[in-house]
Amino acid sequence: MRVSIGRVTRPRGLRGELKVDVVHEIPARIFIDDKEYKVTKSSGGYMFLDGICTPEQAECLRNKTIEANRADIHLSDDEVLASDLIGFDVVDTNGKFLGVLQTIENYGAGDIFDCGGFSFPNEDAFVVETNMTERKIVVNWEKLQYAD
């Protein structure tokens, strides 16, 4: 399973270097448009890919999503990928089932969890607990109802 870890923002320099915006450490292998690339060097938001040697080649990757195999992403014990939460039950603080997390969108201000019939921001004011063992997200339903 592949997950999105960021995007290429722009090319840099004359040797095919890419400026990237990533949410995790870049693994040794990535995918852009389903093509696999070996990362030859990455540091401080920049990376070189095997086979990308010119500014023109790098320009073709501008604004493209960077994906990695889920198994290649190493997280600390308290970290979780947003994509790992898809399919979790969403319940209120009393345990009442509200829905199933279907998608997660991010429009720049933070993650928006969508359960089909309703959506809510992934913010402490609304999300009380994320229980990985029971695969559920507990939300403060009262605050969600009055968030308009």
N, C-alpha and C positions, 0 to 999 in steps of 0.2 A: 504494500500500500504506500502510495506517495502522498506527501503533504507539502503544502506551500510553506516556504520558509522566508520568502521575501520577493524582491524584484530588482531587476537591473534598472538603474536610474539613467545612466548615460555612459558613453565611452570616455576614456581619459588617455591622453597621450598618443604616441605613434606606434606602440607595440601591442595594441589590442586590449589594454587594461580596461576593466569595467568598474564603475562606481556602483555599489550595490547598497540596498536598504534591506537588511535581514534581521529577523527576530531571534535567531539562534546562531551558534557557531556554525560556520560553513563546513560540511563534511567533505571528504575527498572526492566524492562523486555527486554530481547534481544533474538535474534534467531541466531543459528549457525547451518548450514546445515538443515534448516527448523525445527529444534527442539527448542522449547521455553525454556529459562532458566530465573530463578529469580536471579537478582544480589543481593547478600547478603551484599557485601561491595565493594566499589571502591574508590581508592585514588591514586593520583600521577602516573597514568599509570599502575596500578595493580588492579585486581578485583578477587573476589571470587564468584562462582556460586553455587546455591543450587544443590546438587547432584554430584558435582565435588569435591572429598575429598582426592584424592591420586595423586601423581605425574604421575602415569600411565594414569589415567583418563584425567588429564590435558594435557599430551603429545598427546593424540588423537585429541586435538583441535589446535595443533600447525599449524600456517599459515592459519587458517580458517578465512573466512570473518565474521564479526560481523554485523548483521542487526538489525534494530529496526523499529517498526511501525512509519510511518511518523508523526502521531498525537502525539506520545510520545516525539518527539524531539522539544525542546523549543529553539527558535532562538530570538535574539534581532531584533529590527526593521530594522537594516541595514544589516542583514545576510540573506543569501539565500542558499539553498542546490543546488548543481550542478544539481541533478536529477530533480529539479523543472523547469529547463530551457529546458528540452527535449520537442520538438514540437514548440519552439519559432521560429518565422520568423527571418531570417538573412537578413539585408538590408544594403546598403552602405550609406554613409553620405548624399547622394542626395535622399534617400528613395527608390532606385531601389532594388527590390526583388532579392536576390541571392540564397536563398534556405531555408530549414528548418533544424534546429538542430536535428540530429538523435541520436547521441551517444556522450558521453564524456569519453575519456580515460585518464589515468594518468600513465605514465611510469616512474615517479619519479621526473621529472623536472618541472611538472606543468600539468594543464589540457589542453587537446587537444580537441577542438570542431570539430566534424565531421558532415558535411552537405551532405554526399554522394559523390558529385562531387568534393568537396574541403574540406580541413581541415585548422584550424588555432589555434594558441595558445591563451589561455585566458590570454592575457597580455595587459596592458594599451596602448602599442604602436599600437595594432591592434583593440582592443575592445573599441569603443568610449563611448557606453552607453548600459546598460541593462535596458530596460523599462518593469517592471513587469506588469503594468496596460495594456499596449498594446501588451504584450507578444512578444516583439521583441528585437533583439540584433543588434545594429548599429556598423558596422565595417568600418575601414579605408581601403577600397578596394585597393587603390594605394599602400599602404605600404605592403599589403598582396601579391600583384603581384610581388613586388621586394624583398620579404623576403628570396628568395633562396640565 
